[in-house]
Amino acid sequence: MDIYGHWARAHMRDFGSTQIQLVHIASKNHWHSTMNPLCQFQRPFTVEEVLAARPLAYPL
């Protein structure tokens, strides 16, 4: 997860994206996973649920 956090921080630095934008992307991706029977997580996660989850590696 550290490498993904590093890439996310670089993207934030280079393009001005915010942690909230990443949260919205994660929520959208979980919604897409509900349509794939092979996905690990097959239920949608709301923006609030993503924000309430434990941090992995900043900003994730």
All heavy atoms as TSV, in Angstrom:
chain	resi	resn	atom	element	x	y	z
A	1	MET	N	N	0.817	-1.187	0.000
A	1	MET	CA	C	0.000	0.000	0.000
A	1	MET	C	C	0.864	1.255	0.000
A	1	MET	O	O	0.415	2.283	-0.454
A	1	MET	CB	C	-0.943	-0.011	1.196
A	1	MET	CG	C	-2.058	-1.047	1.114
A	1	MET	SD	S	-2.987	-1.163	-0.409
A	1	MET	CE	C	-3.695	0.408	-0.603
A	2	ASP	N	N	2.067	1.141	0.522
A	2	ASP	CA	C	2.927	2.326	0.571
A	2	ASP	C	C	3.206	2.881	-0.826
A	2	ASP	O	O	3.224	4.099	-1.012
A	2	ASP	CB	C	4.247	2.008	1.268
A	2	ASP	CG	C	4.075	1.791	2.756
A	2	ASP	OD1	O	3.083	2.301	3.316
A	2	ASP	OD2	O	4.914	1.101	3.349
A	3	ILE	N	N	3.410	2.006	-1.793
A	3	ILE	CA	C	3.710	2.490	-3.139
A	3	ILE	C	C	2.497	3.182	-3.741
A	3	ILE	O	O	2.620	4.198	-4.426
A	3	ILE	CB	C	4.244	1.359	-4.052
A	3	ILE	CG1	C	4.804	1.929	-5.349
A	3	ILE	CG2	C	3.173	0.350	-4.377
A	3	ILE	CD1	C	6.062	2.712	-5.194
A	4	TYR	N	N	1.288	2.647	-3.463
A	4	TYR	CA	C	0.075	3.300	-3.973
A	4	TYR	C	C	-0.121	4.654	-3.301
A	4	TYR	O	O	-0.551	5.614	-3.934
A	4	TYR	CB	C	-1.144	2.411	-3.759
A	4	TYR	CG	C	-1.069	1.122	-4.519
A	4	TYR	CD1	C	-1.168	-0.095	-3.858
A	4	TYR	CD2	C	-0.884	1.095	-5.899
A	4	TYR	CE1	C	-1.081	-1.296	-4.545
A	4	TYR	CE2	C	-0.795	-0.100	-6.587
A	4	TYR	CZ	C	-0.902	-1.281	-5.909
A	4	TYR	OH	O	-0.817	-2.464	-6.587
A	5	GLY	N	N	0.177	4.730	-2.021
A	5	GLY	CA	C	0.114	6.011	-1.327
A	5	GLY	C	C	1.097	7.007	-1.909
A	5	GLY	O	O	0.793	8.189	-2.075
A	6	HIS	N	N	2.295	6.521	-2.234
A	6	HIS	CA	C	3.309	7.390	-2.844
A	6	HIS	C	C	2.822	7.911	-4.187
A	6	HIS	O	O	2.955	9.102	-4.495
A	6	HIS	CB	C	4.618	6.621	-3.009
A	6	HIS	CG	C	5.662	7.367	-3.762
A	6	HIS	ND1	N	6.383	8.407	-3.203
A	6	HIS	CD2	C	6.094	7.251	-5.046
A	6	HIS	CE1	C	7.204	8.892	-4.118
A	6	HIS	NE2	N	7.045	8.198	-5.230
A	7	TRP	N	N	2.251	7.019	-5.008
A	7	TRP	CA	C	1.740	7.446	-6.313
A	7	TRP	C	C	0.584	8.432	-6.158
A	7	TRP	O	O	0.476	9.388	-6.925
A	7	TRP	CB	C	1.290	6.241	-7.125
A	7	TRP	CG	C	2.406	5.389	-7.629
A	7	TRP	CD1	C	3.721	5.743	-7.778
A	7	TRP	CD2	C	2.327	4.034	-8.046
A	7	TRP	NE1	N	4.450	4.686	-8.260
A	7	TRP	CE2	C	3.617	3.620	-8.437
A	7	TRP	CE3	C	1.296	3.116	-8.106
A	7	TRP	CZ2	C	3.891	2.349	-8.901
A	7	TRP	CZ3	C	1.569	1.846	-8.572
A	7	TRP	CH2	C	2.854	1.470	-8.968
A	8	ALA	N	N	-0.267	8.202	-5.168
A	8	ALA	CA	C	-1.390	9.120	-4.933
A	8	ALA	C	C	-0.868	10.486	-4.501
A	8	ALA	O	O	-1.365	11.524	-4.958
A	8	ALA	CB	C	-2.332	8.541	-3.889
A	9	ARG	N	N	0.133	10.524	-3.631
A	9	ARG	CA	C	0.704	11.810	-3.206
A	9	ARG	C	C	1.354	12.536	-4.377
A	9	ARG	O	O	1.242	13.755	-4.511
A	9	ARG	CB	C	1.718	11.598	-2.079
A	9	ARG	CG	C	1.079	11.284	-0.753
A	9	ARG	CD	C	2.078	11.302	0.404
A	9	ARG	NE	N	3.202	10.382	0.218
A	9	ARG	CZ	C	3.175	9.084	0.523
A	9	ARG	NH1	N	2.081	8.543	1.027
A	9	ARG	NH2	N	4.236	8.333	0.337
A	10	ALA	N	N	2.021	11.785	-5.253
A	10	ALA	CA	C	2.636	12.402	-6.433
A	10	ALA	C	C	1.553	12.974	-7.345
A	10	ALA	O	O	1.713	14.079	-7.891
A	10	ALA	CB	C	3.481	11.372	-7.186
A	11	HIS	N	N	0.463	12.252	-7.510
A	11	HIS	CA	C	-0.643	12.751	-8.333
A	11	HIS	C	C	-1.238	14.010	-7.709
A	11	HIS	O	O	-1.543	14.982	-8.412
A	11	HIS	CB	C	-1.725	11.675	-8.486
A	11	HIS	CG	C	-2.753	12.008	-9.505
A	11	HIS	ND1	N	-3.827	12.822	-9.225
A	11	HIS	CD2	C	-2.859	11.661	-10.806
A	11	HIS	CE1	C	-4.566	12.951	-10.321
A	11	HIS	NE2	N	-3.986	12.254	-11.289
A	12	MET	N	N	-1.387	14.009	-6.400
A	12	MET	CA	C	-1.916	15.181	-5.708
A	12	MET	C	C	-0.986	16.377	-5.898
A	12	MET	O	O	-1.446	17.499	-6.124
A	12	MET	CB	C	-2.107	14.872	-4.219
A	12	MET	CG	C	-3.199	13.858	-3.953
A	12	MET	SD	S	-3.209	13.237	-2.268
A	12	MET	CE	C	-3.879	14.644	-1.396
A	13	ARG	N	N	0.299	16.133	-5.817
A	13	ARG	CA	C	1.279	17.209	-5.991
A	13	ARG	C	C	1.278	17.727	-7.425
A	13	ARG	O	O	1.246	18.933	-7.663
A	13	ARG	CB	C	2.676	16.702	-5.624
A	13	ARG	CG	C	3.770	17.753	-5.766
A	13	ARG	CD	C	5.161	17.150	-5.687
A	13	ARG	NE	N	5.371	16.265	-6.834
A	13	ARG	CZ	C	5.763	14.989	-6.752
A	13	ARG	NH1	N	5.993	14.436	-5.582
A	13	ARG	NH2	N	5.939	14.261	-7.836
A	14	ASP	N	N	1.277	16.821	-8.396
A	14	ASP	CA	C	1.410	17.214	-9.797
A	14	ASP	C	C	0.133	17.805	-10.383
A	14	ASP	O	O	0.198	18.695	-11.232
A	14	ASP	CB	C	1.834	16.015	-10.648
A	14	ASP	CG	C	3.221	15.506	-10.287
A	14	ASP	OD1	O	3.977	16.250	-9.613
A	14	ASP	OD2	O	3.542	14.355	-10.658
A	15	PHE	N	N	-1.022	17.297	-9.947
A	15	PHE	CA	C	-2.269	17.698	-10.591
A	15	PHE	C	C	-3.225	18.431	-9.662
A	15	PHE	O	O	-4.302	18.850	-10.094
A	15	PHE	CB	C	-2.973	16.472	-11.190
A	15	PHE	CG	C	-2.151	15.806	-12.252
A	15	PHE	CD1	C	-1.448	14.653	-11.972
A	15	PHE	CD2	C	-2.064	16.347	-13.530
A	15	PHE	CE1	C	-0.676	14.034	-12.939
A	15	PHE	CE2	C	-1.289	15.738	-14.502
A	15	PHE	CZ	C	-0.598	14.575	-14.209
A	16	GLY	N	N	-2.875	18.563	-8.395
A	16	GLY	CA	C	-3.719	19.301	-7.468
A	16	GLY	C	C	-4.957	18.544	-7.010
A	16	GLY	O	O	-5.891	19.156	-6.499
A	17	SER	N	N	-4.969	17.228	-7.182
A	17	SER	CA	C	-6.122	16.458	-6.718
A	17	SER	C	C	-6.123	16.440	-5.187
A	17	SER	O	O	-5.106	16.673	-4.538
A	17	SER	CB	C	-6.094	15.044	-7.282
A	17	SER	OG	O	-4.862	14.419	-7.021
A	18	THR	N	N	-7.285	16.161	-4.620
A	18	THR	CA	C	-7.427	16.175	-3.169
A	18	THR	C	C	-7.779	14.781	-2.662
A	18	THR	O	O	-8.177	13.908	-3.430
A	18	THR	CB	C	-8.539	17.141	-2.736
A	18	THR	OG1	O	-9.789	16.652	-3.236
A	18	THR	CG2	C	-8.284	18.549	-3.252
A	19	GLN	N	N	-7.663	14.599	-1.358
A	19	GLN	CA	C	-7.996	13.321	-0.756
A	19	GLN	C	C	-9.492	13.031	-0.923
A	19	GLN	O	O	-9.878	11.882	-1.138
A	19	GLN	CB	C	-7.602	13.315	0.718
A	19	GLN	CG	C	-7.680	11.964	1.365
A	19	GLN	CD	C	-7.138	11.966	2.784
A	19	GLN	OE1	O	-7.029	13.018	3.404
A	19	GLN	NE2	N	-6.796	10.804	3.287
A	20	ILE	N	N	-10.326	14.051	-0.856
A	20	ILE	CA	C	-11.768	13.872	-1.037
A	20	ILE	C	C	-12.068	13.367	-2.445
A	20	ILE	O	O	-12.941	12.514	-2.635
A	20	ILE	CB	C	-12.518	15.185	-0.739
A	20	ILE	CG1	C	-12.405	15.530	0.751
A	20	ILE	CG2	C	-13.974	15.104	-1.149
A	20	ILE	CD1	C	-13.040	14.504	1.675
A	21	GLN	N	N	-11.353	13.857	-3.439
A	21	GLN	CA	C	-11.550	13.362	-4.802
A	21	GLN	C	C	-11.193	11.880	-4.886
A	21	GLN	O	O	-11.881	11.101	-5.556
A	21	GLN	CB	C	-10.711	14.169	-5.794
A	21	GLN	CG	C	-11.236	15.570	-6.007
A	21	GLN	CD	C	-10.293	16.426	-6.825
A	21	GLN	OE1	O	-9.076	16.326	-6.686
A	21	GLN	NE2	N	-10.863	17.262	-7.677
A	22	LEU	N	N	-10.141	11.459	-4.196
A	22	LEU	CA	C	-9.771	10.047	-4.173
A	22	LEU	C	C	-10.842	9.207	-3.483
A	22	LEU	O	O	-11.115	8.077	-3.902
A	22	LEU	CB	C	-8.421	9.859	-3.477
A	22	LEU	CG	C	-7.212	10.510	-4.154
A	22	LEU	CD1	C	-5.970	10.322	-3.291
A	22	LEU	CD2	C	-6.999	9.954	-5.539
A	23	VAL	N	N	-11.465	9.757	-2.450
A	23	VAL	CA	C	-12.548	9.054	-1.765
A	23	VAL	C	C	-13.723	8.838	-2.708
A	23	VAL	O	O	-14.311	7.756	-2.751
A	23	VAL	CB	C	-12.982	9.844	-0.507
A	23	VAL	CG1	C	-14.287	9.319	0.058
A	23	VAL	CG2	C	-11.891	9.812	0.537
A	24	HIS	N	N	-14.060	9.844	-3.488
A	24	HIS	CA	C	-15.159	9.718	-4.447
A	24	HIS	C	C	-14.823	8.675	-5.515
A	24	HIS	O	O	-15.701	7.898	-5.930
A	24	HIS	CB	C	-15.477	11.072	-5.089
A	24	HIS	CG	C	-16.264	11.969	-4.197
A	24	HIS	ND1	N	-17.635	11.907	-4.105
A	24	HIS	CD2	C	-15.882	12.939	-3.344
A	24	HIS	CE1	C	-18.062	12.804	-3.237
A	24	HIS	NE2	N	-17.009	13.438	-2.755
A	25	ILE	N	N	-13.587	8.622	-5.936
A	25	ILE	CA	C	-13.167	7.616	-6.919
A	25	ILE	C	C	-13.290	6.215	-6.326
A	25	ILE	O	O	-13.782	5.288	-6.982
A	25	ILE	CB	C	-11.728	7.901	-7.394
A	25	ILE	CG1	C	-11.697	9.186	-8.220
A	25	ILE	CG2	C	-11.173	6.722	-8.188
A	25	ILE	CD1	C	-10.306	9.716	-8.477
A	26	ALA	N	N	-12.867	6.041	-5.078
A	26	ALA	CA	C	-12.974	4.735	-4.429
A	26	ALA	C	C	-14.428	4.297	-4.314
A	26	ALA	O	O	-14.761	3.134	-4.584
A	26	ALA	CB	C	-12.324	4.785	-3.044
A	27	SER	N	N	-15.300	5.216	-3.947
A	27	SER	CA	C	-16.725	4.897	-3.838
A	27	SER	C	C	-17.297	4.496	-5.194
A	27	SER	O	O	-18.041	3.515	-5.305
A	27	SER	CB	C	-17.478	6.094	-3.264
A	27	SER	OG	O	-18.854	5.829	-3.192
A	28	LYS	N	N	-16.935	5.237	-6.241
A	28	LYS	CA	C	-17.401	4.913	-7.590
A	28	LYS	C	C	-16.898	3.544	-8.016
A	28	LYS	O	O	-17.657	2.740	-8.568
A	28	LYS	CB	C	-16.920	5.966	-8.582
A	28	LYS	CG	C	-17.235	5.614	-10.043
A	28	LYS	CD	C	-16.381	6.393	-11.025
A	28	LYS	CE	C	-14.921	6.174	-10.879
A	28	LYS	NZ	N	-14.339	5.095	-11.669
A	29	ASN	N	N	-15.643	3.236	-7.732
A	29	ASN	CA	C	-15.078	1.940	-8.116
A	29	ASN	C	C	-15.762	0.791	-7.383
A	29	ASN	O	O	-15.958	-0.284	-7.955
A	29	ASN	CB	C	-13.577	1.924	-7.875
A	29	ASN	CG	C	-12.839	2.792	-8.873
A	29	ASN	OD1	O	-13.378	3.170	-9.900
A	29	ASN	ND2	N	-11.602	3.124	-8.550
A	30	HIS	N	N	-16.126	0.996	-6.118
A	30	HIS	CA	C	-16.859	-0.042	-5.397
A	30	HIS	C	C	-18.230	-0.252	-6.014
A	30	HIS	O	O	-18.732	-1.372	-6.054
A	30	HIS	CB	C	-16.970	0.300	-3.916
A	30	HIS	CG	C	-15.757	-0.057	-3.132
A	30	HIS	ND1	N	-15.396	-1.355	-2.875
A	30	HIS	CD2	C	-14.804	0.716	-2.571
A	30	HIS	CE1	C	-14.283	-1.373	-2.172
A	30	HIS	NE2	N	-13.901	-0.128	-1.979
A	31	TRP	N	N	-18.861	0.799	-6.486
A	31	TRP	CA	C	-20.162	0.647	-7.147
A	31	TRP	C	C	-20.008	-0.212	-8.400
A	31	TRP	O	O	-20.816	-1.093	-8.659
A	31	TRP	CB	C	-20.750	2.018	-7.503
A	31	TRP	CG	C	-22.059	1.887	-8.211
A	31	TRP	CD1	C	-23.268	1.597	-7.649
A	31	TRP	CD2	C	-22.283	2.017	-9.613
A	31	TRP	NE1	N	-24.224	1.545	-8.624
A	31	TRP	CE2	C	-23.652	1.795	-9.847
A	31	TRP	CE3	C	-21.462	2.291	-10.696
A	31	TRP	CZ2	C	-24.207	1.832	-11.110
A	31	TRP	CZ3	C	-22.026	2.342	-11.951
A	31	TRP	CH2	C	-23.376	2.120	-12.148
A	32	HIS	N	N	-18.946	0.027	-9.157
A	32	HIS	CA	C	-18.700	-0.782	-10.351
A	32	HIS	C	C	-18.454	-2.250	-9.982
A	32	HIS	O	O	-18.840	-3.156	-10.721
A	32	HIS	CB	C	-17.520	-0.239	-11.155
A	32	HIS	CG	C	-17.838	0.998	-11.920
A	32	HIS	ND1	N	-18.618	1.000	-13.049
A	32	HIS	CD2	C	-17.497	2.284	-11.704
A	32	HIS	CE1	C	-18.740	2.235	-13.515
A	32	HIS	NE2	N	-18.069	3.032	-12.704
A	33	SER	N	N	-17.831	-2.493	-8.838
A	33	SER	CA	C	-17.537	-3.870	-8.443
A	33	SER	C	C	-18.801	-4.660	-8.118
A	33	SER	O	O	-18.779	-5.894	-8.139
A	33	SER	CB	C	-16.590	-3.897	-7.246
A	33	SER	OG	O	-17.264	-3.519	-6.055
A	34	THR	N	N	-19.890	-3.982	-7.843
A	34	THR	CA	C	-21.136	-4.701	-7.539
A	34	THR	C	C	-21.656	-5.451	-8.755
A	34	THR	O	O	-22.473	-6.360	-8.613
A	34	THR	CB	C	-22.234	-3.745	-7.048
A	34	THR	OG1	O	-22.571	-2.828	-8.094
A	34	THR	CG2	C	-21.800	-2.995	-5.811
A	35	MET	N	N	-21.200	-5.074	-9.917
A	35	MET	CA	C	-21.671	-5.706	-11.147
A	35	MET	C	C	-20.762	-6.840	-11.619
A	35	MET	O	O	-21.026	-7.465	-12.636
A	35	MET	CB	C	-21.810	-4.648	-12.242
A	35	MET	CG	C	-22.881	-3.621	-11.905
A	35	MET	SD	S	-22.925	-2.298	-13.076
A	35	MET	CE	C	-22.015	-1.055	-12.190
A	36	ASN	N	N	-19.693	-7.095	-10.893
A	36	ASN	CA	C	-18.744	-8.142	-11.261
A	36	ASN	C	C	-18.806	-9.254	-10.215
A	36	ASN	O	O	-18.387	-9.067	-9.072
A	36	ASN	CB	C	-17.332	-7.564	-11.343
A	36	ASN	CG	C	-16.320	-8.567	-11.802
A	36	ASN	OD1	O	-16.564	-9.763	-11.828
A	36	ASN	ND2	N	-15.139	-8.083	-12.145
A	37	PRO	N	N	-19.317	-10.429	-10.587
A	37	PRO	CA	C	-19.447	-11.509	-9.602
A	37	PRO	C	C	-18.110	-12.063	-9.097
A	37	PRO	O	O	-18.083	-12.806	-8.123
A	37	PRO	CB	C	-20.235	-12.580	-10.352
A	37	PRO	CG	C	-19.992	-12.297	-11.790
A	37	PRO	CD	C	-19.785	-10.819	-11.907
A	38	LEU	N	N	-17.007	-11.694	-9.712
A	38	LEU	CA	C	-15.701	-12.196	-9.292
A	38	LEU	C	C	-14.963	-11.233	-8.360
A	38	LEU	O	O	-13.867	-11.552	-7.895
A	38	LEU	CB	C	-14.837	-12.478	-10.527
A	38	LEU	CG	C	-15.416	-13.501	-11.514
A	38	LEU	CD1	C	-14.500	-13.653	-12.716
A	38	LEU	CD2	C	-15.649	-14.836	-10.837
A	39	CYS	N	N	-15.528	-10.074	-8.091
A	39	CYS	CA	C	-14.858	-9.085	-7.236
A	39	CYS	C	C	-14.875	-9.505	-5.772
A	39	CYS	O	O	-15.792	-10.171	-5.305
A	39	CYS	CB	C	-15.547	-7.729	-7.365
A	39	CYS	SG	S	-15.047	-6.850	-8.825
A	40	GLN	N	N	-13.846	-9.082	-5.055
A	40	GLN	CA	C	-13.747	-9.385	-3.635
A	40	GLN	C	C	-14.848	-8.679	-2.852
A	40	GLN	O	O	-15.458	-9.263	-1.962
A	40	GLN	CB	C	-12.374	-8.957	-3.109
A	40	GLN	CG	C	-12.182	-9.232	-1.634
A	40	GLN	CD	C	-10.802	-8.831	-1.156
A	40	GLN	OE1	O	-10.009	-8.268	-1.902
A	40	GLN	NE2	N	-10.511	-9.120	0.087
A	41	PHE	N	N	-15.100	-7.418	-3.159
A	41	PHE	CA	C	-16.130	-6.638	-2.473
A	41	PHE	C	C	-17.280	-6.428	-3.445
A	41	PHE	O	O	-17.123	-5.714	-4.438
A	41	PHE	CB	C	-15.576	-5.296	-1.995
A	41	PHE	CG	C	-14.444	-5.446	-1.027
A	41	PHE	CD1	C	-13.153	-5.160	-1.409
A	41	PHE	CD2	C	-14.666	-5.893	0.269
A	41	PHE	CE1	C	-12.095	-5.304	-0.529
A	41	PHE	CE2	C	-13.618	-6.037	1.158
A	41	PHE	CZ	C	-12.332	-5.750	0.758
A	42	GLN	N	N	-18.413	-7.026	-3.152
A	42	GLN	CA	C	-19.534	-6.957	-4.079
A	42	GLN	C	C	-20.673	-6.109	-3.547
A	42	GLN	O	O	-21.810	-6.263	-3.964
A	42	GLN	CB	C	-20.028	-8.359	-4.413
A	42	GLN	CG	C	-19.007	-9.133	-5.194
A	42	GLN	CD	C	-19.516	-10.503	-5.600
A	42	GLN	OE1	O	-20.568	-10.943	-5.179
A	42	GLN	NE2	N	-18.750	-11.163	-6.435
A	43	ARG	N	N	-20.376	-5.199	-2.653
A	43	ARG	CA	C	-21.397	-4.270	-2.201
A	43	ARG	C	C	-20.843	-2.858	-2.333
A	43	ARG	O	O	-19.631	-2.642	-2.217
A	43	ARG	CB	C	-21.835	-4.554	-0.775
A	43	ARG	CG	C	-20.829	-4.192	0.296
A	43	ARG	CD	C	-21.449	-4.323	1.686
A	43	ARG	NE	N	-20.591	-3.788	2.710
A	43	ARG	CZ	C	-20.525	-2.516	3.071
A	43	ARG	NH1	N	-21.273	-1.614	2.469
A	43	ARG	NH2	N	-19.713	-2.107	4.029
A	44	PRO	N	N	-21.719	-1.907	-2.575
A	44	PRO	CA	C	-21.228	-0.536	-2.720
A	44	PRO	C	C	-20.803	0.049	-1.372
A	44	PRO	O	O	-21.340	-0.318	-0.323
A	44	PRO	CB	C	-22.432	0.215	-3.281
A	44	PRO	CG	C	-23.615	-0.581	-2.859
A	44	PRO	CD	C	-23.168	-2.004	-2.782
A	45	PHE	N	N	-19.826	0.916	-1.407
A	45	PHE	CA	C	-19.380	1.653	-0.233
A	45	PHE	C	C	-19.683	3.125	-0.480
A	45	PHE	O	O	-19.319	3.662	-1.527
A	45	PHE	CB	C	-17.871	1.484	0.004
A	45	PHE	CG	C	-17.490	0.139	0.539
A	45	PHE	CD1	C	-17.322	-0.948	-0.303
A	45	PHE	CD2	C	-17.295	-0.046	1.893
A	45	PHE	CE1	C	-16.971	-2.187	0.177
A	45	PHE	CE2	C	-16.941	-1.291	2.398
A	45	PHE	CZ	C	-16.783	-2.360	1.540
A	46	THR	N	N	-20.330	3.762	0.463
A	46	THR	CA	C	-20.632	5.182	0.318
A	46	THR	C	C	-19.376	5.996	0.607
A	46	THR	O	O	-18.398	5.484	1.176
A	46	THR	CB	C	-21.741	5.615	1.290
A	46	THR	OG1	O	-21.262	5.473	2.625
A	46	THR	CG2	C	-23.012	4.795	1.086
A	47	VAL	N	N	-19.424	7.255	0.244
A	47	VAL	CA	C	-18.309	8.161	0.523
A	47	VAL	C	C	-18.050	8.208	2.027
A	47	VAL	O	O	-16.902	8.183	2.476
A	47	VAL	CB	C	-18.610	9.565	-0.047
A	47	VAL	CG1	C	-17.596	10.582	0.425
A	47	VAL	CG2	C	-18.660	9.511	-1.563
A	48	GLU	N	N	-19.118	8.231	2.819
A	48	GLU	CA	C	-18.970	8.281	4.278
A	48	GLU	C	C	-18.295	7.021	4.813
A	48	GLU	O	O	-17.473	7.096	5.724
A	48	GLU	CB	C	-20.341	8.467	4.948
A	48	GLU	CG	C	-20.975	9.811	4.683
A	48	GLU	CD	C	-21.625	9.925	3.302
A	48	GLU	OE1	O	-21.957	8.872	2.699
A	48	GLU	OE2	O	-21.763	11.051	2.830
A	49	GLU	N	N	-18.635	5.856	4.246
A	49	GLU	CA	C	-18.008	4.611	4.690
A	49	GLU	C	C	-16.519	4.587	4.341
A	49	GLU	O	O	-15.698	4.121	5.125
A	49	GLU	CB	C	-18.698	3.409	4.050
A	49	GLU	CG	C	-20.076	3.127	4.590
A	49	GLU	CD	C	-20.754	1.994	3.864
A	49	GLU	OE1	O	-20.757	2.004	2.612
A	49	GLU	OE2	O	-21.285	1.097	4.552
A	50	VAL	N	N	-16.182	5.102	3.179
A	50	VAL	CA	C	-14.775	5.143	2.775
A	50	VAL	C	C	-14.004	6.082	3.707
A	50	VAL	O	O	-12.900	5.760	4.157
A	50	VAL	CB	C	-14.632	5.571	1.298
A	50	VAL	CG1	C	-13.166	5.735	0.925
A	50	VAL	CG2	C	-15.311	4.571	0.378
A	51	LEU	N	N	-14.588	7.222	4.029
A	51	LEU	CA	C	-13.922	8.166	4.929
A	51	LEU	C	C	-13.772	7.591	6.343
A	51	LEU	O	O	-12.795	7.885	7.023
A	51	LEU	CB	C	-14.694	9.481	4.997
A	51	LEU	CG	C	-14.523	10.414	3.814
A	51	LEU	CD1	C	-15.498	11.579	3.909
A	51	LEU	CD2	C	-13.096	10.923	3.727
A	52	ALA	N	N	-14.716	6.771	6.769
A	52	ALA	CA	C	-14.682	6.207	8.116
A	52	ALA	C	C	-13.764	4.987	8.223
A	52	ALA	O	O	-13.429	4.568	9.332
A	52	ALA	CB	C	-16.084	5.825	8.549
A	53	ALA	N	N	-13.331	4.435	7.101
A	53	ALA	CA	C	-12.470	3.257	7.129
A	53	ALA	C	C	-11.093	3.618	7.691
A	53	ALA	O	O	-10.670	4.777	7.662
A	53	ALA	CB	C	-12.335	2.692	5.722
A	54	ARG	N	N	-10.401	2.604	8.171
A	54	ARG	CA	C	-9.076	2.859	8.742
A	54	ARG	C	C	-8.116	3.299	7.645
A	54	ARG	O	O	-8.171	2.796	6.524
A	54	ARG	CB	C	-8.547	1.642	9.481
A	54	ARG	CG	C	-8.163	0.494	8.588
A	54	ARG	CD	C	-7.616	-0.668	9.418
A	54	ARG	NE	N	-7.348	-1.800	8.564
A	54	ARG	CZ	C	-6.184	-2.004	7.932
A	54	ARG	NH1	N	-5.206	-1.156	8.087
A	54	ARG	NH2	N	-6.012	-3.061	7.174
A	55	PRO	N	N	-7.221	4.225	7.967
A	55	PRO	CA	C	-6.238	4.659	6.962
A	55	PRO	C	C	-5.221	3.560	6.683
A	55	PRO	O	O	-4.837	2.809	7.582
A	55	PRO	CB	C	-5.585	5.871	7.607
A	55	PRO	CG	C	-5.947	5.835	9.037
A	55	PRO	CD	C	-7.138	4.949	9.212
A	56	LEU	N	N	-4.798	3.468	5.433
A	56	LEU	CA	C	-3.804	2.462	5.043
A	56	LEU	C	C	-2.427	3.095	4.918
A	56	LEU	O	O	-1.503	2.732	5.613
A	56	LEU	CB	C	-4.207	1.810	3.714
A	56	LEU	CG	C	-5.558	1.091	3.749
A	56	LEU	CD1	C	-5.919	0.612	2.354
A	56	LEU	CD2	C	-5.505	-0.068	4.715
A	57	ALA	N	N	-2.294	4.017	3.990
A	57	ALA	CA	C	-1.064	4.780	3.814
A	57	ALA	C	C	-1.507	6.105	3.220
A	57	ALA	O	O	-2.161	6.109	2.179
A	57	ALA	CB	C	-0.102	4.072	2.869
A	58	TYR	N	N	-1.178	7.221	3.888
A	58	TYR	CA	C	-1.677	8.508	3.443
A	58	TYR	C	C	-1.401	8.688	1.949
A	58	TYR	O	O	-0.308	8.395	1.494
A	58	TYR	CB	C	-1.030	9.654	4.228
A	58	TYR	CG	C	-1.558	10.997	3.787
A	58	TYR	CD1	C	-2.761	11.453	4.291
A	58	TYR	CD2	C	-0.892	11.761	2.854
A	58	TYR	CE1	C	-3.269	12.675	3.874
A	58	TYR	CE2	C	-1.393	12.968	2.425
A	58	TYR	CZ	C	-2.579	13.423	2.934
A	58	TYR	OH	O	-3.090	14.618	2.503
A	59	PRO	N	N	-2.390	9.135	1.207
A	59	PRO	CA	C	-3.737	9.590	1.514
A	59	PRO	C	C	-4.804	8.522	1.368
A	59	PRO	O	O	-5.972	8.829	1.278
A	59	PRO	CB	C	-3.940	10.699	0.494
A	59	PRO	CG	C	-3.215	10.210	-0.712
A	59	PRO	CD	C	-2.020	9.479	-0.174
A	60	LEU	N	N	-4.397	7.268	1.314
A	60	LEU	CA	C	-5.378	6.192	1.121
A	60	LEU	C	C	-5.958	5.737	2.443
A	60	LEU	O	O	-5.325	5.680	3.439
A	60	LEU	CB	C	-4.699	5.005	0.413
A	60	LEU	CG	C	-3.964	5.353	-0.885
A	60	LEU	CD1	C	-3.254	4.134	-1.411
A	60	LEU	CD2	C	-4.934	5.885	-1.910
